[in-house]
C-alpha cells in the first residue's frame, strides 16, 4: 500500500507516520486505563474507557459525509 501511495523518496516517511499513529492508538488507551484504575474503582475504570472509545468512534463515524462511507 505504501508503494502505491507514496513517492519512492517518501515511503519511509509514510510508513513511520503510520507506525507512529498505530503505536499511539495502542499506548494511549492503555495509559488511560492505568490512570483511571489508580484514581477510581477497578470495576468502573474499564467501563469509562469503553464508553469513551465508543463515543469517539461514533463521533468520528457520524462526522463523515454519507458518500465517503461507501
C-alpha positions, 0 to 999 in steps of 0.5 A, a space after each residue: 500500500 505504501 508503494 502505491 501511495 507514496 513517492 519512492 523518496 517518501 515511503 519511509 516517511 509514510 510508513 513511520 507516520 503510520 507506525 507512529 499513529 498505530 503505536 499511539 492508538 495502542 499506548 494511549 488507551 492503555 495509559 488511560 486505563 492505568 490512570 483511571 484504575 489508580 484514581 477510581 474503582 477497578 470495576 468502573 475504570 474499564 467501563 469509562 474507557 469503553 464508553 469513551 472509545 465508543 463515543 469517539 468512534 461514533 463521533 468520528 463515524 457520524 462526522 463523515 459525509 454519507 458518500 465517503 462511507 461507501 
